[in-house]
Amino acid sequence: MSDCNGRTKNLRMQVDHGGPDNPDADTHRPRPSGPLDQGKPEPRLLDQLRAAVRSRHYSIRTEDTYVQWARRFIVYHDKRHPREMGPVEVQAFLSHLAVDRTVAASTQNQAKSALLFLYRVVLGIELPWLDEIVTAKAPRRLPMVLTLSQVRALLEAMNGPTGLLASLLYGTGMRLLEGLRLRVKDVGFERREIIVREGKGGKDRVTVLPENLIVPLQGQMARTRALHDADLAAGRGAVWLPDALAVKYPRAPRAWGWQWVFPSTQLSIDPRTGIERRHHLNEASVQKAVSVAARAAGIDRPCSPHVLRHSFATHLLQAGYDIRTVQELLGHADVSTTMIYTHVLNRGGRGVRSPLDQI
């Protein structure tokens, strides 16, 4: 995704980032070294950026995003090294995104965060001037919410694992990735609850397990168990674990409790380690399935899996549950975020029952 805008590319970035057409090429610059380091090349800047992101246990999504914005910033300025640039170049790039590319405010702020990380963490340069660059103000929009009849029609138009996952998103209020990353051990059938691990902000929380989904989820787990047993028989069956847990607990990756509830039918290569393993369902396939089902259900507005989360929150509030309860189920750090779903006073309630069980 280059934004050179016809500029003449120079070669100042060749030393740190490869040739004029590839910021990630294999050219290296020797670094000052001691007796044990003599002759070792300094890692490329984008590789240093990846290493810094991984050392802080950020997600691979954040890693890819930060690398992408750093590359775009470098290419936009004729592949000059970031050390050679300052507030004028950063402001020019952010203005280019807003004016020429007309990106959303959230996208512009994402680019700013990536450049802050690049300068402060990777290059070790404090940039007080970057803090002074005005953060783009994102418009506060009301979320799209489906009616109960629309939710029913949407879910009835879906089937298979993606249909079950969509029902789970509406019945629990989970985000799409939270549902995809659900592990067998975190589904509590007896307690009628689901533990959401490392949600937004890295926080765990507990949400309700709809009674209507107990039997379908048990069936899904039975199919997952059969797939896992086949993988084990083939010498595979190890799942990805976070934060070096696989090193601390060597048997855990193949343990049943750690497996994905919604595994992919295909094996894939881990982009960080190169290990072939079975990942969870791809989010794009779920997004497409929801979109197709929405059209089949006669819903004439754009519909994504996140709409089911919005609908969950709104329907709970309409049913009389208090705002604090909904806040906890959604995992919002600030109740003001939850307040967007209603301007109506709510009565307190105990023993939360999922809105899915009312359909």
DRENDO-1510 file (C-alpha; in Angstrom, 1 decimal, always signed):
<recs>
REC; n; res; u; v; w
REC; 1; MET; +0.0; +0.0; +0.0 .
REC; 2; SER; +2.3; +2.7; -1.3 .
REC; 3; ASP; +1.4; +6.4; -1.1 .
REC; 4; CYS; +4.4; +7.8; -2.9 .
REC; 5; ASN; +2.3; +10.1; -5.1 .
REC; 6; GLY; +4.7; +10.1; -8.0 .
REC; 7; ARG; +7.7; +11.1; -5.9 .
REC; 8; THR; +11.2; +10.2; -7.0 .
REC; 9; LYS; +12.4; +7.5; -4.8 .
REC; 10; ASN; +15.9; +7.9; -3.4 .
REC; 11; LEU; +18.2; +5.4; -1.9 .
REC; 12; ARG; +18.7; +6.7; +1.6 .
REC; 13; MET; +16.7; +3.9; +3.1 .
REC; 14; GLN; +18.7; +1.1; +1.3 .
REC; 15; VAL; +21.1; +0.6; +4.1 .
REC; 16; ASP; +18.4; +0.1; +6.8 .
REC; 17; HIS; +15.5; -1.2; +4.8 .
REC; 18; GLY; +16.8; -2.8; +1.6 .
REC; 19; GLY; +16.6; -1.6; -1.9 .
REC; 20; PRO; +14.5; +1.3; -3.3 .
REC; 21; ASP; +11.5; -0.9; -4.0 .
REC; 22; ASN; +11.5; -3.1; -0.9 .
REC; 23; PRO; +11.7; -1.6; +2.7 .
REC; 24; ASP; +12.0; -5.2; +4.0 .
REC; 25; ALA; +14.8; -6.4; +1.7 .
REC; 26; ASP; +17.8; -8.3; +3.1 .
REC; 27; THR; +20.4; -5.5; +3.0 .
REC; 28; HIS; +21.9; -4.9; +6.5 .
REC; 29; ARG; +24.0; -2.1; +8.0 .
REC; 30; PRO; +26.9; -3.2; +10.3 .
REC; 31; ARG; +26.4; -2.0; +13.9 .
REC; 32; PRO; +29.1; -1.0; +16.4 .
REC; 33; SER; +30.1; -4.3; +18.0 .
REC; 34; GLY; +32.3; -5.7; +20.7 .
REC; 35; PRO; +34.5; -8.8; +20.5 .
REC; 36; LEU; +31.5; -11.2; +20.5 .
REC; 37; ASP; +29.5; -9.1; +18.0 .
REC; 38; GLN; +32.1; -8.5; +15.4 .
REC; 39; GLY; +30.7; -8.8; +11.9 .
REC; 40; LYS; +27.0; -9.2; +13.0 .
REC; 41; PRO; +24.6; -7.0; +11.0 .
REC; 42; GLU; +22.2; -4.8; +12.8 .
REC; 43; PRO; +18.6; -6.0; +12.4 .
REC; 44; ARG; +16.5; -4.1; +9.9 .
REC; 45; LEU; +14.4; -1.3; +11.3 .
REC; 46; LEU; +11.1; -3.1; +10.6 .
REC; 47; ASP; +12.4; -6.3; +12.1 .
REC; 48; GLN; +13.4; -4.3; +15.2 .
REC; 49; LEU; +9.8; -2.9; +15.3 .
REC; 50; ARG; +8.4; -6.4; +15.1 .
REC; 51; ALA; +10.7; -7.6; +17.9 .
REC; 52; ALA; +9.7; -4.7; +20.1 .
REC; 53; VAL; +6.0; -5.4; +19.6 .
REC; 54; ARG; +6.5; -9.1; +20.4 .
REC; 55; SER; +8.5; -8.3; +23.5 .
REC; 56; ARG; +5.5; -6.5; +24.9 .
REC; 57; HIS; +3.2; -9.4; +24.1 .
REC; 58; TYR; +1.1; -7.3; +21.7 .
REC; 59; SER; -1.1; -9.2; +19.3 .
REC; 60; ILE; +0.0; -10.1; +15.8 .
REC; 61; ARG; -2.7; -7.8; +14.5 .
REC; 62; THR; -1.0; -4.9; +16.3 .
REC; 63; GLU; +2.4; -6.1; +15.0 .
REC; 64; ASP; +1.2; -6.1; +11.4 .
REC; 65; THR; -0.5; -2.8; +11.8 .
REC; 66; TYR; +2.5; -1.0; +13.3 .
REC; 67; VAL; +4.8; -2.4; +10.6 .
REC; 68; GLN; +2.4; -1.4; +7.9 .
REC; 69; TRP; +2.2; +2.2; +9.1 .
REC; 70; ALA; +5.9; +2.5; +9.6 .
REC; 71; ARG; +6.5; +1.3; +6.0 .
REC; 72; ARG; +3.9; +3.6; +4.6 .
REC; 73; PHE; +5.4; +6.6; +6.5 .
REC; 74; ILE; +8.9; +5.7; +5.2 .
REC; 75; VAL; +7.8; +5.2; +1.6 .
REC; 76; TYR; +5.7; +8.4; +1.6 .
REC; 77; HIS; +8.8; +10.4; +2.4 .
REC; 78; ASP; +11.0; +8.9; -0.3 .
REC; 79; LYS; +12.4; +6.2; +1.9 .
REC; 80; ARG; +14.2; +8.6; +4.2 .
REC; 81; HIS; +15.2; +7.1; +7.6 .
REC; 82; PRO; +12.8; +8.1; +10.4 .
REC; 83; ARG; +15.9; +9.5; +12.3 .
REC; 84; GLU; +16.2; +12.1; +9.6 .
REC; 85; MET; +12.6; +13.3; +10.0 .
REC; 86; GLY; +10.7; +15.1; +12.6 .
REC; 87; PRO; +7.4; +16.9; +13.3 .
REC; 88; VAL; +7.0; +18.4; +9.8 .
REC; 89; GLU; +7.2; +15.0; +8.1 .
REC; 90; VAL; +4.9; +13.3; +10.6 .
REC; 91; GLN; +2.3; +16.1; +10.4 .
REC; 92; ALA; +2.5; +15.9; +6.6 .
REC; 93; PHE; +1.9; +12.2; +6.6 .
REC; 94; LEU; -1.0; +12.4; +9.0 .
REC; 95; SER; -2.5; +15.3; +7.0 .
REC; 96; HIS; -2.1; +13.3; +3.8 .
REC; 97; LEU; -4.1; +10.4; +5.3 .
REC; 98; ALA; -6.9; +12.8; +6.4 .
REC; 99; VAL; -7.0; +15.0; +3.3 .
REC; 100; ASP; -5.8; +13.0; +0.4 .
REC; 101; ARG; -6.8; +9.5; +1.5 .
REC; 102; THR; -9.9; +10.7; +3.5 .
REC; 103; VAL; -9.3; +8.0; +6.1 .
REC; 104; ALA; -11.4; +7.7; +9.3 .
REC; 105; ALA; -10.3; +9.5; +12.4 .
REC; 106; SER; -9.7; +6.2; +14.1 .
REC; 107; THR; -7.3; +5.2; +11.2 .
REC; 108; GLN; -5.4; +8.4; +11.5 .
REC; 109; ASN; -5.0; +8.0; +15.2 .
REC; 110; GLN; -3.9; +4.4; +14.6 .
REC; 111; ALA; -1.1; +5.7; +12.3 .
REC; 112; LYS; -0.1; +8.2; +15.0 .
REC; 113; SER; +0.2; +5.5; +17.6 .
REC; 114; ALA; +2.3; +3.4; +15.4 .
REC; 115; LEU; +4.7; +6.3; +14.7 .
REC; 116; LEU; +4.9; +7.1; +18.4 .
REC; 117; PHE; +5.9; +3.5; +19.1 .
REC; 118; LEU; +8.4; +3.5; +16.3 .
REC; 119; TYR; +10.2; +6.6; +17.6 .
REC; 120; ARG; +10.0; +6.1; +21.3 .
REC; 121; VAL; +10.4; +2.4; +21.7 .
REC; 122; VAL; +12.4; +1.3; +18.7 .
REC; 123; LEU; +14.5; +4.3; +18.0 .
REC; 124; GLY; +14.6; +5.6; +21.6 .
REC; 125; ILE; +13.8; +9.1; +20.6 .
REC; 126; GLU; +11.5; +11.1; +22.8 .
REC; 127; LEU; +9.2; +13.3; +20.7 .
REC; 128; PRO; +7.3; +15.8; +22.8 .
REC; 129; TRP; +6.2; +17.5; +19.6 .
REC; 130; LEU; +4.4; +14.4; +18.5 .
REC; 131; ASP; +2.2; +14.6; +21.6 .
REC; 132; GLU; +1.2; +18.1; +20.5 .
REC; 133; ILE; -0.1; +16.9; +17.2 .
REC; 134; VAL; -3.9; +17.1; +17.6 .
REC; 135; THR; -5.6; +13.7; +17.8 .
REC; 136; ALA; -8.3; +13.3; +15.2 .
REC; 137; LYS; -11.7; +13.4; +16.9 .
REC; 138; ALA; -13.8; +10.3; +16.0 .
REC; 139; PRO; -17.5; +11.0; +15.6 .
REC; 140; ARG; -19.8; +9.5; +18.2 .
REC; 141; ARG; -22.3; +7.4; +16.3 .
REC; 142; LEU; -25.2; +5.4; +17.6 .
REC; 143; PRO; -24.7; +1.7; +17.0 .
REC; 144; MET; -26.8; -0.2; +14.6 .
REC; 145; VAL; -29.2; -2.5; +16.4 .
REC; 146; LEU; -31.5; -5.2; +15.1 .
REC; 147; THR; -35.0; -5.9; +16.4 .
REC; 148; LEU; -35.7; -9.3; +18.0 .
REC; 149; SER; -37.5; -10.4; +14.8 .
REC; 150; GLN; -34.6; -9.4; +12.7 .
REC; 151; VAL; -32.2; -11.3; +14.9 .
REC; 152; ARG; -34.4; -14.3; +14.7 .
REC; 153; ALA; -34.5; -14.1; +10.9 .
REC; 154; LEU; -30.8; -13.6; +10.6 .
REC; 155; LEU; -29.9; -16.5; +12.8 .
REC; 156; GLU; -32.4; -18.8; +11.0 .
REC; 157; ALA; -30.7; -18.0; +7.7 .
REC; 158; MET; -27.4; -19.3; +9.1 .
REC; 159; ASN; -26.2; -22.9; +9.8 .
REC; 160; GLY; -23.1; -24.8; +10.6 .
REC; 161; PRO; -20.3; -23.6; +12.9 .
REC; 162; THR; -20.7; -20.0; +11.6 .
REC; 163; GLY; -24.4; -20.0; +12.4 .
REC; 164; LEU; -23.7; -21.4; +15.9 .
REC; 165; LEU; -21.0; -18.8; +16.4 .
REC; 166; ALA; -23.4; -16.0; +15.3 .
REC; 167; SER; -26.0; -17.2; +17.9 .
REC; 168; LEU; -23.3; -17.2; +20.5 .
REC; 169; LEU; -22.2; -13.7; +19.7 .
REC; 170; TYR; -25.8; -12.5; +20.2 .
REC; 171; GLY; -26.5; -14.7; +23.2 .
REC; 172; THR; -23.4; -13.6; +25.1 .
REC; 173; GLY; -22.4; -10.2; +23.8 .
REC; 174; MET; -18.9; -11.3; +22.8 .
REC; 175; ARG; -16.9; -9.6; +20.1 .
REC; 176; LEU; -16.2; -11.7; +17.0 .
REC; 177; LEU; -12.6; -12.5; +17.9 .
REC; 178; GLU; -13.5; -13.3; +21.5 .
REC; 179; GLY; -15.9; -15.9; +20.1 .
REC; 180; LEU; -13.4; -17.3; +17.7 .
REC; 181; ARG; -10.7; -17.6; +20.4 .
REC; 182; LEU; -13.0; -19.4; +22.8 .
REC; 183; ARG; -11.4; -22.5; +24.3 .
REC; 184; VAL; -13.1; -25.7; +25.4 .
REC; 185; LYS; -12.0; -25.1; +29.1 .
REC; 186; ASP; -13.7; -21.7; +29.2 .
REC; 187; VAL; -17.3; -23.0; +28.5 .
REC; 188; GLY; -19.0; -23.8; +31.8 .
REC; 189; PHE; -22.1; -25.8; +31.0 .
REC; 190; GLU; -22.9; -26.5; +34.7 .
REC; 191; ARG; -22.5; -22.9; +35.8 .
REC; 192; ARG; -24.2; -21.6; +32.6 .
REC; 193; GLU; -21.3; -19.1; +32.0 .
REC; 194; ILE; -18.5; -18.4; +29.5 .
REC; 195; ILE; -15.2; -17.0; +30.6 .
REC; 196; VAL; -13.9; -14.5; +28.0 .
REC; 197; ARG; -10.1; -14.5; +28.1 .
REC; 198; GLU; -8.0; -11.5; +27.2 .
REC; 199; GLY; -10.8; -9.4; +25.8 .
REC; 200; LYS; -10.2; -5.8; +24.8 .
REC; 201; GLY; -7.6; -4.3; +27.0 .
REC; 202; GLY; -6.3; -7.7; +27.9 .
REC; 203; LYS; -9.0; -8.3; +30.6 .
REC; 204; ASP; -10.9; -11.5; +31.4 .
REC; 205; ARG; -14.6; -11.4; +32.2 .
REC; 206; VAL; -17.6; -13.7; +32.6 .
REC; 207; THR; -20.7; -13.6; +30.5 .
REC; 208; VAL; -23.9; -15.7; +30.4 .
REC; 209; LEU; -24.2; -19.0; +28.5 .
REC; 210; PRO; -27.6; -19.1; +26.8 .
REC; 211; GLU; -29.5; -22.3; +27.7 .
REC; 212; ASN; -30.7; -22.5; +24.1 .
REC; 213; LEU; -27.1; -23.1; +23.0 .
REC; 214; ILE; -26.1; -25.8; +25.5 .
REC; 215; VAL; -27.0; -28.7; +23.3 .
REC; 216; PRO; -25.7; -27.2; +20.0 .
REC; 217; LEU; -22.4; -26.3; +21.7 .
REC; 218; GLN; -22.0; -29.8; +23.1 .
REC; 219; GLY; -22.6; -31.1; +19.6 .
REC; 220; GLN; -20.0; -28.7; +18.2 .
REC; 221; MET; -17.5; -29.8; +20.9 .
REC; 222; ALA; -18.1; -33.4; +20.0 .
REC; 223; ARG; -17.2; -32.7; +16.4 .
REC; 224; THR; -14.2; -30.7; +17.5 .
REC; 225; ARG; -13.0; -33.6; +19.8 .
REC; 226; ALA; -13.2; -36.0; +16.9 .
REC; 227; LEU; -11.1; -33.6; +14.7 .
REC; 228; HIS; -8.6; -33.1; +17.6 .
REC; 229; ASP; -8.3; -36.9; +18.1 .
REC; 230; ALA; -7.6; -37.3; +14.4 .
REC; 231; ASP; -4.9; -34.6; +14.6 .
REC; 232; LEU; -3.3; -36.3; +17.5 .
REC; 233; ALA; -3.3; -39.6; +15.7 .
REC; 234; ALA; -1.5; -37.9; +12.8 .
REC; 235; GLY; +1.2; -36.5; +15.1 .
REC; 236; ARG; -0.3; -33.0; +15.3 .
REC; 237; GLY; -3.0; -31.6; +17.6 .
REC; 238; ALA; -0.9; -28.8; +19.3 .
REC; 239; VAL; -2.7; -25.5; +19.5 .
REC; 240; TRP; -1.2; -22.0; +19.9 .
REC; 241; LEU; -0.9; -20.8; +23.5 .
REC; 242; PRO; -0.2; -17.2; +24.7 .
REC; 243; ASP; +2.6; -15.8; +26.7 .
REC; 244; ALA; +5.0; -18.8; +26.5 .
REC; 245; LEU; +2.5; -21.1; +28.3 .
REC; 246; ALA; +3.6; -23.9; +25.9 .
REC; 247; VAL; +7.1; -23.6; +27.4 .
REC; 248; LYS; +5.9; -23.7; +31.0 .
REC; 249; TYR; +3.4; -26.4; +30.4 .
REC; 250; PRO; +4.7; -28.6; +27.5 .
REC; 251; ARG; +1.7; -30.9; +27.4 .
REC; 252; ALA; -0.9; -28.1; +27.4 .
REC; 253; PRO; -0.9; -27.4; +23.6 .
REC; 254; ARG; -2.3; -30.9; +22.9 .
REC; 255; ALA; -4.6; -31.0; +25.9 .
REC; 256; TRP; -8.3; -31.1; +25.1 .
REC; 257; GLY; -9.2; -28.2; +27.3 .
REC; 258; TRP; -7.0; -25.7; +25.4 .
REC; 259; GLN; -8.4; -26.5; +22.0 .
REC; 260; TRP; -10.5; -24.0; +20.1 .
REC; 261; VAL; -14.3; -24.5; +20.2 .
REC; 262; PHE; -14.5; -23.4; +16.6 .
REC; 263; PRO; -11.4; -24.8; +14.9 .
REC; 264; SER; -10.7; -24.3; +11.2 .
REC; 265; THR; -11.1; -27.3; +8.8 .
REC; 266; GLN; -7.7; -26.5; +7.3 .
REC; 267; LEU; -4.2; -26.4; +8.8 .
REC; 268; SER; -2.3; -23.2; +8.5 .
REC; 269; ILE; +1.2; -21.9; +9.1 .
REC; 270; ASP; +1.9; -19.7; +12.2 .
REC; 271; PRO; +3.3; -16.4; +10.7 .
REC; 272; ARG; +5.6; -15.9; +13.7 .
REC; 273; THR; +7.0; -19.4; +14.3 .
REC; 274; GLY; +6.4; -21.1; +10.9 .
REC; 275; ILE; +4.8; -24.0; +12.8 .
REC; 276; GLU; +1.9; -25.8; +11.0 .
REC; 277; ARG; -1.1; -26.1; +13.3 .
REC; 278; ARG; -4.9; -25.9; +13.3 .
REC; 279; HIS; -6.1; -22.4; +14.0 .
REC; 280; HIS; -9.7; -21.2; +14.8 .
REC; 281; LEU; -12.2; -20.2; +12.1 .
REC; 282; ASN; -11.2; -17.3; +9.9 .
REC; 283; GLU; -13.0; -14.1; +10.9 .
REC; 284; ALA; -13.6; -13.1; +7.3 .
REC; 285; SER; -15.6; -16.3; +6.7 .
REC; 286; VAL; -17.9; -15.4; +9.6 .
REC; 287; GLN; -18.3; -11.8; +8.5 .
REC; 288; LYS; -19.2; -13.0; +5.0 .
REC; 289; ALA; -21.7; -15.5; +6.4 .
REC; 290; VAL; -23.4; -12.9; +8.5 .
REC; 291; SER; -23.6; -10.5; +5.6 .
REC; 292; VAL; -25.1; -13.1; +3.3 .
REC; 293; ALA; -27.6; -14.2; +5.9 .
REC; 294; ALA; -28.7; -10.6; +6.5 .
REC; 295; ARG; -29.6; -10.1; +2.9 .
REC; 296; ALA; -31.5; -13.4; +2.9 .
REC; 297; ALA; -33.4; -12.2; +6.0 .
REC; 298; GLY; -34.4; -9.0; +4.2 .
REC; 299; ILE; -32.3; -6.8; +6.4 .
REC; 300; ASP; -31.5; -3.8; +4.1 .
REC; 301; ARG; -28.7; -2.3; +6.2 .
REC; 302; PRO; -25.0; -3.3; +6.3 .
REC; 303; CYS; -24.8; -6.1; +9.0 .
REC; 304; SER; -21.7; -7.4; +10.6 .
REC; 305; PRO; -21.1; -9.8; +13.5 .
REC; 306; HIS; -20.5; -6.7; +15.8 .
REC; 307; VAL; -24.2; -5.7; +15.3 .
REC; 308; LEU; -25.1; -8.8; +17.2 .
REC; 309; ARG; -23.1; -7.5; +20.2 .
REC; 310; HIS; -24.9; -4.2; +20.0 .
REC; 311; SER; -28.2; -5.9; +19.8 .
REC; 312; PHE; -27.4; -8.1; +22.9 .
REC; 313; ALA; -26.7; -5.0; +24.9 .
REC; 314; THR; -29.7; -3.1; +23.8 .
REC; 315; HIS; -32.2; -6.0; +24.2 .
REC; 316; LEU; -30.9; -6.6; +27.8 .
REC; 317; LEU; -31.5; -2.9; +28.7 .
REC; 318; GLN; -34.9; -3.0; +27.1 .
REC; 319; ALA; -35.7; -6.1; +29.2 .
REC; 320; GLY; -34.9; -4.1; +32.4 .
REC; 321; TYR; -31.4; -5.1; +33.3 .
REC; 322; ASP; -29.4; -2.4; +34.9 .
REC; 323; ILE; -26.6; -0.6; +33.1 .
REC; 324; ARG; -23.8; -1.9; +35.4 .
REC; 325; THR; -24.8; -5.5; +34.7 .
REC; 326; VAL; -24.7; -4.9; +31.0 .
REC; 327; GLN; -21.4; -3.1; +31.4 .
REC; 328; GLU; -19.8; -6.1; +33.1 .
REC; 329; LEU; -21.1; -8.5; +30.5 .
REC; 330; LEU; -19.8; -6.4; +27.7 .
REC; 331; GLY; -16.4; -5.8; +29.4 .
REC; 332; HIS; -16.5; -2.0; +29.1 .
REC; 333; ALA; -14.0; -0.2; +31.3 .
REC; 334; ASP; -16.2; +2.9; +31.5 .
REC; 335; VAL; -19.9; +2.8; +32.0 .
REC; 336; SER; -20.2; +5.9; +29.7 .
REC; 337; THR; -19.3; +3.5; +26.8 .
REC; 338; THR; -22.3; +1.3; +27.8 .
REC; 339; MET; -24.6; +4.3; +28.1 .
REC; 340; ILE; -24.6; +4.8; +24.4 .
REC; 341; TYR; -27.1; +2.0; +24.2 .
REC; 342; THR; -29.8; +3.7; +26.1 .
REC; 343; HIS; -31.2; +7.0; +27.5 .
REC; 344; VAL; -33.7; +5.2; +29.6 .
REC; 345; LEU; -33.5; +4.5; +33.3 .
REC; 346; ASN; -33.2; +0.8; +34.0 .
REC; 347; ARG; -34.3; -1.3; +36.8 .
REC; 348; GLY; -31.9; -3.6; +38.5 .
REC; 349; GLY; -32.1; -7.4; +37.9 .
REC; 350; ARG; -30.6; -10.6; +39.2 .
REC; 351; GLY; -29.8; -13.9; +37.6 .
REC; 352; VAL; -29.2; -12.6; +34.1 .
REC; 353; ARG; -31.0; -14.5; +31.4 .
REC; 354; SER; -29.7; -14.2; +27.8 .
REC; 355; PRO; -32.0; -12.4; +25.4 .
REC; 356; LEU; -31.5; -15.4; +23.1 .
REC; 357; ASP; -33.5; -17.5; +25.4 .
REC; 358; GLN; -36.5; -15.2; +24.8 .
REC; 359; ILE; -36.7; -16.0; +21.1 .
</recs>
